[in-house]
Amino acid sequence: MNIEKIIKTDIELPLPKKVVINLLYTENWIMDKINIELKTYDISLQQFNVLRILKGQKEKPANLSTIQERMVTKMSNTTRLVDKLISKGYVKRITCKSNRRKVEITITQQGKVFLDEINPIMDEFENRITSNFSTKELAQLNELLNKFRNYNS
């Protein structure tokens, strides 16, 4: 279904506007699908992303700014995300005794086990949601999205 039908307009949108609206609509559509997948596991996409970042640190602690820099969805509530993951037992926070502003965050064994359980489910979801595309089309779409972000304002 084309984007004009989805947003219920009879007006033919100019192509640049159509592309931007379609990208925004598709991003929200994908987010809704991801949130449905993750809801069963009582975790948000942002929390899942933080866990993957911390696991990718390979036992090396991260601070809040490191996590923030590596987040797919940039947001200012990284502290709240980490707090929720601490309450679930998936991460731990260590405050430096000599400098209380220095905080190190690491994934716990429980967090690693959780990721080992949910990663295959998310991999299968990603394969399912992109199954209408050939490998060549996925590579092309990825290149086009990279090109989109190369716009210099």
N, CA, C and O of each residue as an XYZ file, in Angstrom:
612
protein
N       0.851     -1.179      0.000
C       0.000      0.000      0.000
C       0.896      1.241      0.000
O       1.868      1.319      0.752
N       0.554      2.201     -0.850
C       1.398      3.383     -0.915
C       1.098      4.325      0.261
O       0.057      4.226      0.911
N       2.029      5.227      0.507
C       1.964      6.078      1.696
C       0.770      7.023      1.666
O       0.218      7.342      2.719
N       0.360      7.476      0.492
C      -0.812      8.364      0.422
C      -2.066      7.653      0.930
O      -2.877      8.247      1.641
N      -2.221      6.389      0.567
C      -3.386      5.630      1.047
C      -3.299      5.413      2.559
O      -4.305      5.494      3.264
N      -2.104      5.141      3.043
C      -1.923      4.905      4.477
C      -2.294      6.150      5.281
O      -2.967      6.055      6.307
N      -1.852      7.312      4.811
C      -2.158      8.542      5.565
C      -3.460      9.194      5.100
O      -3.818     10.287      5.540
N      -4.152      8.505      4.207
C      -5.492      8.903      3.754
C      -5.534     10.317      3.165
O      -6.273     11.187      3.625
N      -4.711     10.508      2.130
C      -4.751     11.763      1.403
C      -4.981     11.475     -0.077
O      -4.468     10.495     -0.617
N      -5.742     12.325     -0.711
C      -5.988     12.201     -2.149
C      -4.969     13.012     -2.948
O      -4.918     12.927     -4.175
N      -4.169     13.790     -2.245
C      -3.181     14.655     -2.885
C      -1.933     13.832     -3.205
O      -1.430     13.095     -2.357
N      -1.452     13.964     -4.410
C      -0.185     13.330     -4.789
C       0.940     14.134     -4.143
O       1.150     15.299     -4.481
N       1.649     13.519     -3.231
C       2.713     14.211     -2.511
C       3.946     14.376     -3.400
O       4.245     13.505     -4.218
N       4.662     15.491     -3.240
C       5.939     15.623     -3.948
C       6.873     14.506     -3.480
O       6.858     14.131     -2.308
N       7.673     13.983     -4.383
C       8.509     12.822     -4.083
C       9.395     12.994     -2.838
O       9.440     12.074     -2.021
N      10.101     14.120     -2.648
C      10.909     14.252     -1.422
C      10.061     14.139     -0.151
O      10.470     13.483      0.806
N       8.883     14.772     -0.135
C       7.993     14.690      1.028
C       7.502     13.255      1.220
O       7.443     12.755      2.344
N       7.154     12.607      0.124
C       6.678     11.229      0.169
C       7.735     10.303      0.789
O       7.420      9.450      1.619
N       8.979     10.487      0.375
C      10.075      9.656      0.892
C      10.257      9.879      2.390
O      10.375      8.916      3.148
N      10.280     11.129      2.821
C      10.484     11.423      4.243
C       9.322     10.873      5.075
O       9.547     10.250      6.113
N       8.100     11.095      4.634
C       6.932     10.579      5.364
C       6.974      9.051      5.396
O       6.687      8.438      6.424
N       7.329      8.451      4.279
C       7.394      6.993      4.214
C       8.472      6.442      5.152
O       8.258      5.428      5.817
N       9.616      7.101      5.204
C      10.670      6.674      6.134
C      10.201      6.771      7.583
O      10.391      5.842      8.367
N       9.595      7.888      7.928
C       9.102      8.076      9.300
C       8.016      7.062      9.644
O       8.021      6.482     10.730
N       7.101      6.854      8.729
C       6.023      5.881      8.953
C       6.604      4.467      9.115
O       6.201      3.718     10.005
N       7.546      4.122      8.249
C       8.151      2.790      8.298
C       8.949      2.599      9.580
O       8.915      1.523     10.177
N       9.665      3.631     10.008
C      10.413      3.531     11.271
C       9.464      3.248     12.425
O       9.751      2.397     13.267
N       8.348      3.946     12.477
C       7.370      3.714     13.541
C       6.745      2.330     13.429
O       6.492      1.681     14.445
N       6.496      1.877     12.221
C       5.932      0.544     11.990
C       6.888     -0.534     12.499
O       6.477     -1.477     13.174
N       8.185     -0.376     12.159
C       9.197     -1.332     12.621
C       9.304     -1.304     14.139
O       9.374     -2.356     14.775
N       9.318     -0.107     14.727
C       9.404      0.012     16.190
C       8.235     -0.687     16.870
O       8.421     -1.370     17.877
N       7.038     -0.522     16.329
C       5.867     -1.203     16.891
C       6.056     -2.716     16.851
O       5.757     -3.403     17.827
N       6.550     -3.236     15.733
C       6.773     -4.687     15.589
C       7.840     -5.176     16.568
O       7.683     -6.233     17.180
N       8.911     -4.419     16.716
C       9.978     -4.796     17.652
C       9.448     -4.788     19.084
O       9.715     -5.709     19.855
N       8.696     -3.744     19.435
C       8.162     -3.653     20.796
C       7.219     -4.814     21.111
O       7.183     -5.291     22.245
N       6.456     -5.270     20.118
C       5.594     -6.436     20.325
C       6.452     -7.666     20.622
O       6.130     -8.447     21.517
N       7.546     -7.839     19.872
C       8.446     -8.977     20.090
C       9.065     -8.938     21.492
O       9.149     -9.962     22.170
N       9.498     -7.742     21.918
C      10.223     -7.617     23.190
C       9.299     -7.581     24.407
O       9.734     -7.873     25.521
N       8.039     -7.227     24.206
C       7.100     -7.091     25.327
C       7.012     -8.379     26.148
O       6.906     -8.333     27.373
N       7.056     -9.503     25.481
C       7.011    -10.805     26.150
C       8.137    -10.942     27.169
O       7.986    -11.630     28.179
N       9.250    -10.296     26.908
C      10.438    -10.416     27.761
C      10.590     -9.248     28.729
O      11.611     -9.123     29.405
N       9.566     -8.390     28.794
C       9.537     -7.262     29.718
C      10.790     -6.387     29.588
O      11.438     -6.032     30.573
N      11.099     -6.059     28.338
C      12.261     -5.208     28.084
C      11.951     -4.313     26.888
O      11.288     -4.731     25.939
N      12.437     -3.085     26.949
C      12.249     -2.161     25.828
C      13.408     -2.327     24.848
O      14.438     -2.917     25.174
N      13.220     -1.801     23.656
C      14.284     -1.849     22.656
C      15.521     -1.109     23.161
O      16.646     -1.558     22.941
N      15.317      0.013     23.833
C      16.453      0.789     24.348
C      17.215      0.003     25.416
O      18.445      0.021     25.439
N      16.486     -0.688     26.299
C      17.146     -1.512     27.321
C      17.920     -2.657     26.664
O      19.047     -2.964     27.053
N      17.299     -3.280     25.664
C      17.948     -4.354     24.916
C      19.229     -3.835     24.262
O      20.257     -4.511     24.273
N      19.159     -2.636     23.694
C      20.315     -2.024     23.062
C      21.439     -1.788     24.081
O      22.606     -2.037     23.779
N      21.099     -1.313     25.273
C      22.104     -1.092     26.317
C      22.777     -2.421     26.681
O      23.997     -2.475     26.839
N      21.995     -3.479     26.812
C      22.578     -4.790     27.130
C      23.552     -5.243     26.040
O      24.629     -5.758     26.340
N      23.174     -5.052     24.790
C      24.068     -5.451     23.693
C      25.346     -4.612     23.692
O      26.431     -5.126     23.421
N      25.216     -3.335     23.992
C      26.401     -2.470     24.071
C      27.333     -2.966     25.175
O      28.541     -3.087     24.970
N      26.767     -3.251     26.339
C      27.589     -3.689     27.471
C      28.230     -5.047     27.213
O      29.381     -5.270     27.588
N      27.501     -5.950     26.582
C      28.089     -7.252     26.252
C      29.215     -7.072     25.241
O      30.223     -7.777     25.295
N      29.043     -6.133     24.327
C      30.069     -5.843     23.327
C      31.335     -5.236     23.919
O      32.371     -5.186     23.256
N      31.254     -4.779     25.151
C      32.424     -4.214     25.830
C      33.414     -5.303     26.242
O      34.547     -5.000     26.618
N      32.991     -6.578     26.173
C      33.858     -7.727     26.495
C      34.485     -7.600     27.885
O      35.705     -7.609     28.051
N      33.599     -7.482     28.869
C      33.987     -7.417     30.289
C      34.574     -6.068     30.701
O      34.822     -5.846     31.886
N      34.800     -5.170     29.755
C      35.329     -3.849     30.086
C      34.146     -2.959     30.484
O      33.166     -2.889     29.743
N      34.209     -2.284     31.623
C      33.090     -1.422     32.043
C      32.897     -0.245     31.084
O      33.826      0.185     30.400
N      31.680      0.254     31.059
C      31.354      1.430     30.249
C      30.791      2.502     31.170
O      30.220      2.191     32.215
N      30.951      3.749     30.788
C      30.292      4.821     31.535
C      29.049      5.242     30.758
O      28.821      4.780     29.640
N      28.256      6.112     31.352
C      27.004      6.526     30.721
C      27.226      7.191     29.367
O      26.441      6.982     28.443
N      28.289      7.993     29.237
C      28.511      8.671     27.955
C      28.899      7.678     26.857
O      28.525      7.866     25.700
N      29.641      6.631     27.204
C      29.984      5.589     26.224
C      28.723      4.901     25.731
O      28.552      4.681     24.532
N      27.844      4.562     26.660
C      26.576      3.921     26.290
C      25.766      4.865     25.407
O      25.247      4.461     24.367
N      25.665      6.106     25.822
C      24.897      7.116     25.073
C      25.413      7.254     23.641
O      24.626      7.307     22.696
N      26.731      7.313     23.484
C      27.336      7.470     22.156
C      27.014      6.298     21.239
O      26.862      6.475     20.030
N      26.911      5.106     21.807
C      26.726      3.904     20.997
C      25.258      3.528     20.794
O      24.950      2.593     20.054
N      24.354      4.255     21.451
C      22.921      3.950     21.320
C      22.447      4.198     19.893
O      22.856      5.170     19.257
N      21.588      3.320     19.394
C      20.980      3.515     18.078
C      19.997      4.668     18.160
O      19.976      5.536     17.287
N      19.181      4.679     19.210
C      18.223      5.756     19.445
C      18.829      6.680     20.491
O      18.924      6.317     21.663
N      19.236      7.860     20.075
C      19.861      8.812     21.004
C      18.792      9.395     21.918
O      17.759      9.879     21.455
N      19.052      9.343     23.217
C      18.109      9.881     24.192
C      18.868     10.324     25.423
O      20.022      9.949     25.628
N      18.214     11.120     26.231
C      18.888     11.672     27.401
C      18.615     10.866     28.668
O      19.139     11.194     29.732
N      17.812      9.830     28.569
C      17.445      9.097     29.788
C      18.228      7.791     29.947
O      17.674      6.792     30.404
N      19.495      7.792     29.576
C      20.335      6.603     29.703
C      20.430      6.157     31.160
O      20.446      4.958     31.439
N      20.494      7.111     32.088
C      20.558      6.769     33.512
C      19.333      5.969     33.926
O      19.455      4.975     34.642
N      18.162      6.388     33.488
C      16.928      5.672     33.818
C      16.919      4.273     33.208
O      16.473      3.324     33.853
N      17.404      4.134     31.976
C      17.486      2.821     31.339
C      18.390      1.888     32.145
O      18.045      0.732     32.392
N      19.543      2.404     32.547
C      20.486      1.611     33.339
C      19.858      1.235     34.683
O      20.005      0.101     35.139
N      19.157      2.181     35.319
C      18.495      1.892     36.598
C      17.496      0.741     36.461
O      17.427     -0.135     37.323
N      16.723      0.752     35.370
C      15.751     -0.332     35.144
C      16.462     -1.671     34.942
O      16.003     -2.702     35.433
N      17.573     -1.649     34.226
C      18.326     -2.886     34.005
C      18.977     -3.382     35.295
O      19.107     -4.589     35.497
N      19.385     -2.465     36.162
C      19.927     -2.847     37.475
C      18.833     -3.527     38.293
O      19.075     -4.557     38.921
N      17.627     -2.950     38.286
C      16.530     -3.528     39.072
C      16.141     -4.919     38.559
O      15.594     -5.723     39.314
N      16.417     -5.204     37.295
C      16.133     -6.524     36.728
C      17.297     -7.496     36.949
O      17.183     -8.690     36.673
N      18.412     -6.968     37.446
C      19.580     -7.807     37.709
C      20.454     -8.043     36.486
O      21.326     -8.912     36.514
N      20.237     -7.279     35.404
C      20.968     -7.499     34.163
C      22.280     -6.727     34.081
O      23.188     -7.123     33.350
N      22.388     -5.628     34.827
C      23.628     -4.850     34.847
C      23.930     -4.426     36.276
O      23.064     -4.453     37.150
N      25.183     -4.033     36.491
C      25.556     -3.478     37.795
C      26.333     -2.197     37.571
O      27.008     -2.012     36.558
N      26.210     -1.320     38.557
C      26.871     -0.015     38.495
C      27.827      0.068     39.676
O      27.466     -0.245     40.810
N      29.050      0.495     39.391
C      30.058      0.669     40.438
C      30.491      2.126     40.420
O      30.913      2.647     39.388
N      30.382      2.778     41.572
C      30.801      4.176     41.701
C      32.212      4.205     42.258
O      32.507      3.541     43.252
N      33.078      4.967     41.623
C      34.465      5.106     42.049
C      34.489      5.788     43.426
O      33.850      6.822     43.620
N      35.211      5.216     44.356
C      35.281      5.771     45.711
C      35.983      7.130     45.746
O      35.597      8.004     46.523
N      37.006      7.313     44.915
C      37.759      8.569     44.944
C      37.101      9.676     44.108
O      37.352     10.859     44.338
N      36.265      9.294     43.145
C      35.585     10.280     42.310
C      34.157      9.793     42.076
O      33.908      9.006     41.162
N      33.223     10.257     42.898
C      31.851      9.748     42.867
C      31.130     10.054     41.545
O      30.084      9.473     41.253
N      31.699     10.970     40.752
C      31.093     11.245     39.448
C      31.442     10.168     38.431
O      30.777     10.049     37.401
N      32.480      9.382     38.710
C      32.897      8.316     37.806
C      32.098      7.055     38.133
O      32.211      6.492     39.222
N      31.294      6.630     37.170
C      30.442      5.464     37.351
C      30.755      4.475     36.238
O      30.802      4.838     35.063
N      30.969      3.217     36.626
C      31.235      2.170     35.641
C      30.079      1.185     35.638
O      29.590      0.782     36.693
N      29.648      0.803     34.445
C      28.498     -0.085     34.296
C      28.953     -1.320     33.535
O      29.644     -1.217     32.521
N      28.560     -2.488     34.030
C      28.893     -3.752     33.373
C      27.654     -4.643     33.327
O      26.731     -4.498     34.129
N      27.659     -5.550     32.386
C      26.582     -6.523     32.282
C      26.853     -7.657     33.272
O      27.999     -8.068     33.457
N      25.800     -8.154     33.900
C      25.935     -9.260     34.846
C      25.814    -10.590     34.104
O      25.448    -10.627     32.929
N      26.125    -11.668     34.799
C      25.947    -13.003     34.213
C      24.480    -13.220     33.845
O      24.175    -13.797     32.801
N      23.578    -12.758     34.704
C      22.142    -12.865     34.421
C      21.781    -12.097     33.142
O      20.957    -12.559     32.353
N      22.394    -10.935     32.940
C      22.174    -10.159     31.722
C      22.682    -10.885     30.492
O      22.042    -10.849     29.441
N      23.829    -11.547     30.612
C      24.384    -12.315     29.493
C      23.475    -13.490     29.142
O      23.228    -13.761     27.967
N      22.985    -14.177     30.154
C      22.080    -15.310     29.928
C      20.805    -14.828     29.243
O      20.309    -15.469     28.317
N      20.279    -13.690     29.707
C      19.081    -13.113     29.101
C      19.331    -12.802     27.623
O      18.509    -13.132     26.769
N      20.467    -12.168     27.326
C      20.791    -11.848     25.930
C      20.940    -13.106     25.081
O      20.508    -13.137     23.929
N      21.556    -14.149     25.656
C      21.710    -15.407     24.926
C      20.346    -16.016     24.591
O      20.205    -16.721     23.592
N      19.351    -15.742     25.425
C      17.995    -16.239     25.184
C      17.267    -15.397     24.134
O      16.584    -15.936     23.263
N      17.413    -14.101     24.221
C      16.615    -13.212     23.369
C      17.267    -12.902     22.017
O      16.554    -12.605     21.059
N      18.594    -12.962     21.912
C      19.263    -12.659     20.642
C      18.780    -13.536     19.479
O      18.516    -13.006     18.400
N      18.656    -14.852     19.657
C      18.165    -15.674     18.535
C      16.727    -15.304     18.141
O      16.363    -15.390     16.968
N      15.927    -14.901     19.103
C      14.549    -14.495     18.814
C      14.544    -13.212     17.993
O      13.772    -13.083     17.043
N      15.404    -12.264     18.356
C      15.496    -11.014     17.605
C      16.124    -11.243     16.222
O      15.733    -10.598     15.249
N      17.089    -12.154     16.137
C      17.665    -12.489     14.827
C      16.588    -13.051     13.908
O      16.504    -12.675     12.739
N      15.769    -13.948     14.436
C      14.691    -14.550     13.651
C      13.675    -13.487     13.239
O      13.178    -13.502     12.112
N      13.369    -12.573     14.143
C      12.457    -11.474     13.841
C      13.006    -10.617     12.702
O      12.280    -10.295     11.762
N      14.289    -10.248     12.783
C      14.913     -9.422     11.746
C      14.887    -10.133     10.396
O      14.649     -9.507      9.363
N      15.133    -11.440     10.409
C      15.067    -12.214      9.165
C      13.642    -12.239      8.617
O      13.434    -12.121      7.409
N      12.672    -12.392      9.498
C      11.261    -12.458      9.100
C      10.796    -11.117      8.520
O      10.130    -11.085      7.485
N      11.144    -10.019      9.184
C      10.641     -8.709      8.761
C      11.309     -8.229      7.465
O      10.773     -7.359      6.779
N      12.461     -8.786      7.133
C      13.144     -8.410      5.895
C      13.018     -9.483      4.814
O      13.685     -9.406      3.782
N      12.173    -10.472      5.046
C      12.090    -11.621      4.131
C      11.540    -11.281      2.748
O      11.722    -12.061      1.813
N      10.872    -10.135      2.593
C      10.374     -9.736      1.271
C      11.484     -9.220      0.363
O      11.250     -8.972     -0.820
N      12.677     -9.058      0.897
C      13.798     -8.498      0.153
C      14.817     -9.583     -0.179
O      15.034    -10.511      0.600
N      15.431     -9.449     -1.336
C      16.566    -10.309     -1.671
C      17.795     -9.753     -0.945
O      17.772     -8.636     -0.429
N      18.849    -10.539     -0.915
C      20.102    -10.073     -0.313
C      20.598     -8.825     -1.037
O      21.077     -7.882     -0.407
N      20.481     -8.827     -2.361
C      20.909     -7.672     -3.152
C      20.079     -6.444     -2.792
O      20.627     -5.351     -2.651
N      18.770     -6.607     -2.643
C      17.900     -5.478     -2.290
C      18.211     -4.956     -0.890
O      18.202     -3.745     -0.665
N      18.484     -5.855      0.049
C      18.836     -5.424      1.410
C      20.137     -4.621      1.394
O      20.247     -3.597      2.069
N      21.112     -5.082      0.628
C      22.384     -4.356      0.534
C      22.157     -2.983     -0.098
O      22.732     -1.988      0.343
N      21.321     -2.937     -1.126
C      21.021     -1.675     -1.791
C      20.278     -0.724     -0.852
O      20.601      0.462     -0.788
N      19.288     -1.237     -0.126
C      18.545     -0.414      0.827
C      19.485      0.132      1.898
O      19.404      1.301      2.276
N      20.366     -0.722      2.376
C      21.321     -0.290      3.393
C      22.210      0.831      2.861
O      22.462      1.810      3.563
N      22.689      0.691      1.619
C      23.513      1.743      1.005
C      22.721      3.032      0.849
O      23.247      4.117      1.095
N      21.461      2.921      0.440
C      20.637      4.118      0.266
C      20.384      4.821      1.598
O      20.399      6.050      1.663
N      20.154      4.053      2.653
C      19.941      4.660      3.971
C      21.218      5.337      4.463
O      21.163      6.414      5.057
N      22.364      4.708      4.217
C      23.641      5.353      4.560
C      23.802      6.654      3.780
O      24.235      7.666      4.331
N      23.452      6.621      2.499
C      23.550      7.819      1.665
C      22.617      8.914      2.185
O      22.967     10.094      2.173
N      21.433      8.516      2.639
C      20.471      9.472      3.188
C      21.093     10.245      4.349
O      20.944     11.464      4.444
N      21.783      9.534      5.222
C      22.381     10.164      6.396
C      23.642     10.970      6.087
O      24.135     11.697      6.949
N      24.161     10.851      4.882
C      25.350     11.618      4.493
C      25.027     13.046      4.089
O      25.915     13.800      3.692
N      23.765     13.416      4.189
C      23.352     14.797      3.901
C      24.046     15.719      4.882
O      24.040     15.472      6.088
N      24.639     16.774      4.369
C      25.309     17.762      5.229
C      24.480     19.030      5.251
O      24.323     19.703      4.232
N      23.951     19.349      6.419
C      23.126     20.564      6.515
C      23.982     21.794      6.669
O      23.457     22.904      6.764
